[in-house]
Amino acid sequence: MPYNPEIHHRRSIRLKGYDYSQAGWYFITICTRNYLQLFGKIENRAMIANDAGRMVEQQWLGLVERFENMQTA
Protein backbone atom coordinates (compact mmCIF):
# COMPACT_ATOMS: atom_id res chain seq x y z
CA MET A 1 0.00 0.00 0.00
CA PRO A 2 1.53 3.35 -0.99
CA TYR A 3 1.95 6.13 1.54
CA ASN A 4 -1.23 8.18 1.93
CA PRO A 5 -0.99 11.16 4.33
CA GLU A 6 -4.74 11.01 4.89
CA ILE A 7 -4.45 7.49 6.31
CA HIS A 8 -0.86 7.31 7.56
CA HIS A 9 -0.20 9.95 10.18
CA ARG A 10 3.56 9.67 10.48
CA ARG A 11 5.37 12.08 12.74
CA SER A 12 9.01 12.88 12.11
CA ILE A 13 11.37 12.25 15.01
CA ARG A 14 14.04 14.46 13.46
CA LEU A 15 15.10 17.56 15.34
CA LYS A 16 13.63 20.60 13.61
CA GLY A 17 16.26 22.90 12.15
CA TYR A 18 19.12 20.42 12.68
CA ASP A 19 21.44 19.84 9.71
CA TYR A 20 21.84 16.05 9.62
CA SER A 21 24.47 16.34 6.88
CA GLN A 22 26.98 17.87 9.31
CA ALA A 23 29.66 15.82 11.01
CA GLY A 24 28.58 14.11 14.18
CA TRP A 25 27.82 10.83 15.91
CA TYR A 26 24.65 9.03 14.94
CA PHE A 27 23.26 6.00 16.72
CA ILE A 28 21.21 3.38 14.93
CA THR A 29 18.81 1.09 16.75
CA ILE A 30 17.33 -1.93 15.03
CA CYS A 31 14.17 -3.31 16.59
CA THR A 32 12.86 -6.74 15.68
CA ARG A 33 9.38 -8.11 16.02
CA ASN A 34 8.84 -9.68 19.44
CA TYR A 35 12.45 -8.77 20.32
CA LEU A 36 13.75 -11.81 18.48
CA GLN A 37 17.52 -12.12 18.48
CA LEU A 38 17.88 -12.34 14.72
CA PHE A 39 21.50 -11.22 14.49
CA GLY A 40 23.12 -13.28 17.24
CA LYS A 41 23.19 -13.26 21.01
CA ILE A 42 24.82 -11.48 23.92
CA GLU A 43 27.23 -13.50 26.07
CA ASN A 44 29.29 -11.95 28.86
CA ARG A 45 28.25 -8.47 27.69
CA ALA A 46 29.63 -9.13 24.18
CA MET A 47 27.76 -9.59 20.91
CA ILE A 48 28.20 -13.02 19.31
CA ALA A 49 26.98 -12.55 15.76
CA ASN A 50 25.36 -15.34 13.78
CA ASP A 51 25.41 -15.48 9.94
CA ALA A 52 22.80 -12.72 9.66
CA GLY A 53 24.67 -10.56 12.17
CA ARG A 54 27.94 -10.99 10.29
CA MET A 55 26.19 -10.01 7.06
CA VAL A 56 24.84 -6.83 8.68
CA GLU A 57 28.28 -6.02 10.08
CA GLN A 58 29.87 -6.51 6.66
CA GLN A 59 27.34 -4.14 5.08
CA TRP A 60 27.83 -1.59 7.88
CA LEU A 61 31.61 -1.59 7.49
CA GLY A 62 31.24 -1.35 3.70
CA LEU A 63 29.40 1.97 3.98
CA VAL A 64 32.71 3.85 4.25
CA GLU A 65 33.58 2.65 0.75
CA ARG A 66 30.27 3.92 -0.66
CA PHE A 67 30.13 7.27 1.14
CA GLU A 68 33.33 9.33 1.19
CA ASN A 69 32.32 11.50 4.17
CA MET A 70 31.46 8.61 6.47
CA GLN A 71 33.41 6.81 9.15
CA THR A 72 32.26 3.87 11.26
CA ALA A 73 33.21 3.32 14.86
N, C-alpha and C positions, 0 to 999 in steps of 0.2 A: 504494500500500500504506500503510495507516495505521500510525502509530507504535505499536510493540509493545515494551515495555521488556525482554521476555524475549529478543527477537531483536536489537533495536537497543540497543547498549550505548554510549549517548552520554555523554560526560563534559563537564560545564560548564567553560568556561575563565574564568568570572567569578570575581573575587576574593571569597572568603568574607567575609561581614560588611561588605562595602563597599556604601554607599548610592549606587547609580548614578543616583538622581534629583537628587543634589546638583550644584551648579555645578562645572564642570570642563571640561577639554579631552578630547575623545574622537577617536580616529583610526579611520578606516574603511579597510579594505583589501579590494579586490575582486579575487578570483582567477578567472581564466578557464581553461577546459580547454585544455591544451597551451600555455598562456601566449600564446594568440592576442591580438593587439592589436585588440580589438573596438571600442574607443572612440576610436581615433586613433593617433598615433605621437609619439615624442619626437624633436625636432630641436633641436640646440644647447641641450640641457638644458631645453627648454620643451615643454609638452604642446600638440600641434596636434590638436584634437578633430575627429572626423568627425561625421556627422549623429547617430549614436548617442551619441557623447560629448557633443555639445551638448544632446541630449535629457536625458541624465543630469544635466548641469550645471544645466539649467533646473529639473529636479525638485528637485535639492539646494538651490538658492537659494530655491525656493518653500516649503521647509519652515518658514522663519521666519514665513510667513503662516499656516500651519496650527497651529503650536505657539508660544504666546505667550512661553514661557520659553527659547526657543532662539535662538542667534545662529550664523551661519556665518562662517568666516574666509576 
